[in-house]
Amino acid sequence: MSLSSMLVPGPGRAPPHIVGDPAVLSPEQREWVALAADLGRSRFAARAERHDREASFPLENFDDLRQSGLLGLCVPRSHGGLGADFTTYALVVAELGRHCAATALSYNMHLSACMGAGFIADLLDMSAAQRREHERHRTLHFHRVVAEGRLYAQPFSEGGAAAAGKAPWSTLARPVDGGYRISGRKIFASLSGAADYYGVLCTLDRPGASLRDTLYLAVPADAPGLSVYGDWDPLGMRGTVSRNLLLQDVFVPDDARLLPEGLYHQAAQRYPYMFSTLAPAYMGIAQAAYDFSVMYLRGELPGMTPVKRRMYPTKQAAVAEMRIKLEQTRALFLQSTREARIDPDDDARQRLYAAHYTVMENANAICTLALRTCGGQAMLKSLPLERLYRDSRCGSLMLPWTAELCLDRLGRDCLYAGEEGDEHID
């Protein structure tokens, strides 16, 4: 059994709560975060080392999520789900990320599909006809999740400008009688081979198509013409099993739409929080690295010789620095998460970029400092810190908001208003 499964606080040394002050949470939020913590501590953490080593998908973790009802966390109550809002979603995923980051990141993909068809769709402008159509379609999707325990993935990356929101998707959906024919390729498709449906982003195949013609379609895993291919042997997040998808003239019916035609673009423009949904898992990693370091230096790791290393001033200073980075990261993460709304003003949008960048960069900075502080033994694969370090390194590289793109957009938005530009000066 991995020692990460036994990371519990020593007597009187409870680690800081990942959600800040639990007193500010609603009773339901406390219940769901506590459920995530129990699953993470008692089951997911014990399995994390094996799935990381094998680069295998944690199917048993998703069986536990299914049985607990958490697959329906972001399904509206009117459709039988738990009806969690964006803040609650982020807190639950962050808590899971504390115990198994790959599970948290993959689970996030499923929840993102539920949020897109759920409360995000409810915030968008639609005609009465579009609203009725969407209600019919999402009733089908949400029944699959709640009643059948189906798992949805969200593959969007294609290795080009589309994943950064700068060009239309090269995956095309051609309208045909009763639905669409989809052709294209997706890379880094988390849950590959494990999902029941893939929420594919593609472009409506017509002359002059632009980002406004983006379609969001749920493709059944067993659809003829859909195949999963390629190896998966990355540095970190190995348990996500994010292989490639090939779609060759795959037919899906009209009710495969997770949003009406053209509505994804509106959601992308008006609800940018949907692009920061990778951050909660990395917030959990940052917390886990700090938790490990405190227990390691106090000599409280189960199964290890109880040698205390806390008396050295250099280590005390390093832990203080880690705690400061953790608090800075958590404060910005929680503030931005709790103000998620449609049409955020410029200040909130800029804070979202800053929060996403900070979580992704500081997660790795805290893990790096933890490795240096805890020393040689902490590099052993029998301990979770080595895995946390590798997983944390992946965050800043992930589209749609890499660290560089966050800086690029934040810098521009701080200095320019709307479509404002500069006159060319020779």
C-alpha positions in Angstrom: 0.0 0.0 0.0 1.3 3.5 -0.9 2.2 5.6 2.1 0.1 8.4 0.6 -3.0 6.4 1.7 -1.9 6.9 5.3 -1.3 10.6 5.2 -3.3 11.7 8.2 -2.5 14.6 10.6 -0.6 13.9 13.8 -2.1 14.6 17.2 -3.3 18.2 17.3 -1.7 18.9 14.0 -4.7 19.0 11.6 -3.5 20.6 8.3 -5.2 23.7 7.0 -8.5 23.0 5.3 -8.4 23.2 1.6 -11.6 25.2 1.4 -10.4 27.8 3.9 -12.8 28.3 6.8 -15.4 25.4 6.6 -17.8 27.6 8.6 -18.4 29.7 5.4 -19.7 26.7 3.5 -23.3 25.6 3.3 -24.3 22.4 5.0 -24.5 20.7 1.5 -21.0 22.0 0.5 -19.6 20.6 3.8 -21.3 17.3 3.1 -20.0 16.9 -0.4 -16.4 18.1 0.4 -16.4 15.7 3.3 -17.5 12.9 1.1 -14.7 13.7 -1.4 -12.2 13.7 1.5 -13.4 10.4 2.8 -13.2 8.8 -0.7 -9.8 10.3 -1.3 -8.2 9.3 2.0 -9.7 5.8 2.3 -9.6 4.7 -1.3 -8.1 6.9 -4.0 -4.8 7.7 -2.3 -4.1 4.0 -1.8 -4.5 3.4 -5.5 -2.7 6.4 -6.9 0.8 5.0 -6.9 -0.2 2.0 -8.9 -2.1 3.9 -11.6 0.7 6.3 -11.9 3.3 3.6 -12.3 1.2 1.6 -14.8 -0.3 4.7 -16.6 -3.6 3.0 -16.1 -7.0 4.5 -15.7 -8.5 4.4 -12.1 -11.8 2.7 -13.1 -12.4 1.6 -9.5 -12.3 5.3 -8.4 -15.0 6.1 -10.8 -17.1 3.2 -9.6 -16.8 4.8 -6.1 -17.8 8.2 -7.5 -20.7 6.5 -9.3 -21.9 4.7 -6.2 -21.6 7.8 -4.1 -23.8 9.9 -6.4 -20.9 12.3 -7.2 -21.1 11.7 -11.0 -24.2 13.8 -10.8 -22.7 16.6 -8.7 -23.2 19.2 -11.4 -26.4 17.8 -12.9 -29.3 20.2 -12.0 -31.7 19.0 -9.3 -34.6 19.2 -11.8 -32.8 16.3 -13.6 -32.1 14.2 -10.5 -28.6 15.5 -9.8 -27.1 17.3 -6.8 -27.3 20.7 -8.4 -23.8 22.0 -7.4 -22.7 25.4 -8.5 -19.3 26.3 -9.8 -17.8 27.0 -6.3 -19.0 23.7 -4.9 -17.7 21.9 -8.0 -14.2 23.5 -7.6 -14.0 22.7 -3.8 -15.0 19.0 -4.4 -12.5 18.5 -7.2 -9.7 20.3 -5.2 -10.3 18.0 -2.3 -10.0 14.9 -4.6 -6.9 16.4 -6.1 -5.3 16.3 -2.7 -5.5 12.5 -2.8 -5.3 11.5 -6.5 -4.7 14.3 -8.9 -5.3 12.1 -12.0 -8.7 11.1 -10.8 -9.6 14.7 -9.9 -8.5 16.0 -13.3 -10.4 13.2 -15.2 -13.5 13.7 -13.0 -13.3 17.4 -13.8 -13.7 16.6 -17.5 -17.0 14.7 -16.8 -18.3 17.5 -14.6 -17.4 20.1 -17.2 -19.7 18.5 -19.7 -22.5 18.5 -17.0 -21.9 22.2 -16.2 -21.9 23.1 -19.9 -25.2 21.5 -20.5 -26.5 22.5 -17.1 -26.1 25.8 -15.2 -23.9 27.4 -17.8 -26.5 26.8 -20.5 -29.1 28.3 -18.2 -27.2 31.5 -18.1 -26.9 32.0 -21.9 -29.2 33.8 -24.2 -31.4 31.4 -26.2 -34.6 31.7 -28.2 -37.6 29.9 -26.8 -37.2 27.2 -29.5 -33.6 26.7 -28.6 -34.4 26.5 -24.9 -37.1 23.8 -25.6 -34.7 21.9 -27.8 -31.9 22.0 -25.3 -34.1 20.9 -22.5 -35.1 17.8 -24.5 -31.5 17.0 -25.4 -30.0 17.5 -21.9 -32.8 15.4 -20.3 -31.4 12.5 -22.3 -27.7 13.3 -21.3 -28.5 13.8 -17.7 -30.6 10.6 -17.5 -27.5 8.7 -18.7 -25.4 10.3 -15.9 -27.8 10.0 -13.0 -29.8 6.9 -13.8 -27.2 4.9 -15.8 -24.0 6.1 -14.3 -22.5 7.1 -17.6 -19.2 8.9 -17.8 -18.7 11.9 -20.2 -15.3 13.0 -21.4 -14.4 16.4 -22.9 -11.7 16.0 -25.6 -10.9 19.3 -27.3 -7.2 19.6 -27.9 -6.0 19.2 -31.5 -2.4 20.4 -31.1 -3.1 23.7 -32.9 -4.5 27.2 -32.4 -8.1 26.0 -31.9 -7.5 24.8 -28.4 -6.2 28.2 -27.5 -9.4 29.8 -28.9 -7.6 31.4 -31.8 -8.9 29.4 -34.8 -11.9 27.2 -35.6 -11.6 23.5 -34.8 -10.2 21.3 -37.5 -12.6 18.5 -36.5 -15.6 19.1 -38.7 -19.3 18.2 -38.3 -21.2 17.9 -41.6 -25.0 18.2 -41.3 -26.9 15.3 -42.6 -30.5 14.0 -42.2 -31.1 13.5 -38.5 -27.8 14.6 -37.2 -24.1 15.1 -38.2 -21.2 13.2 -39.6 -18.0 14.0 -37.7 -14.4 13.7 -39.0 -11.3 14.7 -37.2 -8.7 13.9 -34.6 -8.3 14.9 -30.9 -5.1 14.5 -28.8 -4.7 14.4 -25.0 -8.2 13.1 -24.7 -8.5 12.3 -21.0 -10.6 9.2 -20.1 -9.7 7.6 -23.5 -11.2 4.1 -23.5 -13.0 4.7 -20.2 -15.6 7.3 -21.1 -19.1 6.3 -22.3 -19.4 9.5 -24.3 -16.9 12.0 -25.6 -18.0 15.6 -25.6 -16.3 16.6 -28.8 -15.8 20.2 -29.9 -16.0 20.6 -33.7 -16.8 23.1 -36.4 -20.0 23.1 -38.4 -18.8 22.2 -41.9 -19.9 25.1 -44.1 -18.2 27.9 -46.1 -16.6 30.6 -44.1 -17.1 28.8 -40.8 -15.6 30.6 -37.8 -15.4 30.0 -34.0 -19.1 31.0 -33.9 -19.9 27.8 -35.7 -18.5 25.6 -32.9 -20.6 22.5 -32.0 -20.4 20.6 -28.8 -21.5 17.0 -29.5 -21.6 13.9 -27.3 -20.2 11.0 -29.3 -20.9 7.4 -28.0 -17.7 5.5 -27.3 -19.0 2.6 -29.4 -20.0 4.7 -32.4 -18.8 3.2 -35.7 -15.8 5.2 -37.0 -14.5 6.3 -33.5 -11.2 4.8 -32.4 -8.7 5.3 -29.6 -5.1 5.0 -30.5 -1.5 5.8 -29.5 0.6 5.2 -26.4 0.3 7.1 -23.1 3.6 7.3 -21.2 3.9 11.0 -20.0 5.8 12.7 -17.3 2.8 13.2 -15.0 -1.0 12.8 -14.8 -0.4 9.3 -16.0 -3.6 8.0 -14.6 -5.7 10.2 -16.9 -4.8 8.0 -19.9 -5.2 10.8 -22.3 -4.7 9.0 -25.6 -5.8 10.1 -29.1 -9.3 9.9 -30.7 -9.8 9.4 -34.4 -13.2 10.2 -35.8 -13.8 8.9 -39.3 -17.2 9.9 -40.7 -18.9 9.2 -37.3 -22.6 9.7 -37.3 -24.3 11.3 -34.2 -28.0 12.2 -34.0 -29.3 15.7 -33.4 -29.9 14.9 -29.7 -26.1 14.5 -29.3 -25.8 18.3 -29.0 -24.8 19.3 -25.5 -25.5 22.9 -26.5 -27.6 24.3 -29.4 -25.7 25.2 -32.5 -23.7 28.4 -32.0 -24.1 28.5 -28.3 -20.7 27.2 -27.3 -19.1 30.4 -28.7 -21.4 32.5 -26.6 -20.5 30.5 -23.5 -16.8 30.9 -24.2 -17.2 34.6 -24.5 -19.5 35.2 -21.5 -18.5 32.5 -19.0 -14.6 32.3 -19.0 -14.6 30.3 -15.8 -15.2 27.3 -18.0 -11.6 27.5 -19.2 -10.2 27.4 -15.7 -11.6 24.1 -14.7 -8.2 22.4 -14.7 -7.1 24.5 -11.7 -8.9 22.8 -8.8 -7.0 19.5 -9.2 -3.8 21.5 -9.0 -4.9 23.4 -6.0 -5.3 20.0 -4.4 -1.7 19.0 -5.4 -0.4 22.2 -3.7 -2.2 21.3 -0.5 -1.0 17.7 -0.6 2.6 18.7 -1.0 2.4 21.0 2.0 0.6 18.3 4.1 3.3 15.8 3.2 6.2 18.1 4.1 4.8 18.9 7.6 4.3 15.3 8.4 7.6 14.2 7.0 9.6 16.9 8.9 7.7 16.0 12.1 8.5 12.3 11.7 4.9 11.3 11.5 4.7 9.4 8.3 3.3 5.9 9.0 5.7 3.1 8.1 8.8 5.2 8.4 11.3 5.6 11.2 9.9 8.5 13.3 12.9 10.8 12.8 12.2 14.4 13.4 13.8 16.9 11.0 11.9 20.0 12.1 14.6 21.5 14.4 16.7 22.9 11.6 16.2 26.7 10.9 16.6 26.2 7.2 13.7 23.7 7.1 11.5 25.9 9.3 12.1 28.8 6.9 11.3 26.6 3.9 8.0 25.4 5.4 7.1 29.0 6.3 7.7 29.9 2.6 5.6 26.9 1.5 2.7 28.0 3.8 2.9 31.5 2.5 2.7 30.4 -1.1 -0.1 28.0 -0.2 -2.1 30.7 1.4 -1.6 33.2 -1.4 -2.6 30.5 -3.9 -5.7 29.4 -2.0 -6.9 33.0 -1.3 -6.8 33.9 -5.0 -8.3 30.6 -6.0 -11.2 30.9 -3.6 -11.9 34.5 -4.4 -12.0 33.9 -8.1 -14.0 30.7 -7.8 -16.6 32.3 -5.5 -17.2 35.2 -7.9 -17.8 33.0 -11.0 -20.7 34.6 -12.9 -21.9 35.3 -16.4 -20.4 38.4 -18.1 -17.7 39.2 -15.5 -16.3 42.7 -15.6 -12.8 43.4 -16.6 -11.5 43.3 -13.0 -13.0 39.8 -12.4 -11.8 38.5 -15.7 -8.3 39.7 -15.1 -8.4 38.2 -11.6 -9.4 34.8 -13.1 -6.4 34.8 -15.4 -4.2 35.7 -12.4 -5.8 33.0 -10.3 -5.3 30.3 -12.9 -1.7 31.3 -13.5 -1.0 31.4 -9.8 -2.5 27.9 -9.1 -0.6 26.3 -11.9 2.7 27.9 -11.2 2.6 27.7 -7.4 1.5 24.1 -7.3 4.8 23.2 -8.9 6.8 25.8 -6.9 5.5 24.3 -3.7 6.3 20.8 -4.8 9.8 21.8 -5.8 10.4 23.5 -2.5 9.0 20.4 -0.7 11.4 18.1 -2.5 14.3 20.3 -1.7 13.3 20.7 1.9 12.4 17.1 2.7 15.6 15.8 1.1 16.6 12.6 -0.7 14.2 10.1 0.8 11.3 12.2 -0.4 12.3 11.4 -4.0 11.4 7.7 -3.5 8.5 6.4 -5.5 7.2 4.7 -2.4 6.3 8.2 -1.2 3.7 10.5 -2.9 5.8 13.7 -3.2 7.7 12.5 -6.2 4.4 11.9 -8.0 3.0 15.2 -6.8 6.0 17.0 -8.3 5.6 15.3 -11.7 1.9 15.9 -11.8 2.3 19.6 -10.8 4.7 20.2 -13.6 2.0 19.5 -16.2 -0.5 22.2 -15.2 1.2 25.2 -16.7 1.5 23.4 -20.1 -2.2 22.6 -20.5 -4.5 24.3 -23.0 -6.7 26.2 -23.2 -4.9 28.4 -20.6 -1.2 27.7 -20.4 0.9 29.9 -18.2 2.1 31.8 -21.2 -1.4 32.4 -22.6 -2.6 33.6 -19.2 0.2 36.2 -19.1 -0.4 37.2 -22.7 -4.1 37.8 -22.1 -3.8 39.3 -18.7 -1.1 41.8 -19.9 -3.2 42.8 -22.9 -6.4 43.2 -20.9 -4.7 45.3 -18.2 -3.4 47.8 -20.8 -6.1 47.7 -23.5 -9.9 48.2 -23.4 -12.0 45.9 -25.6 -10.8 46.1 -29.2 -8.5 49.1 -28.6 -5.3 49.1 -30.5 -2.3 51.2 -31.3 -1.6 53.3 -34.3 1.5 52.1 -36.2 4.4 54.4 -35.7 7.4 54.2 -38.0 
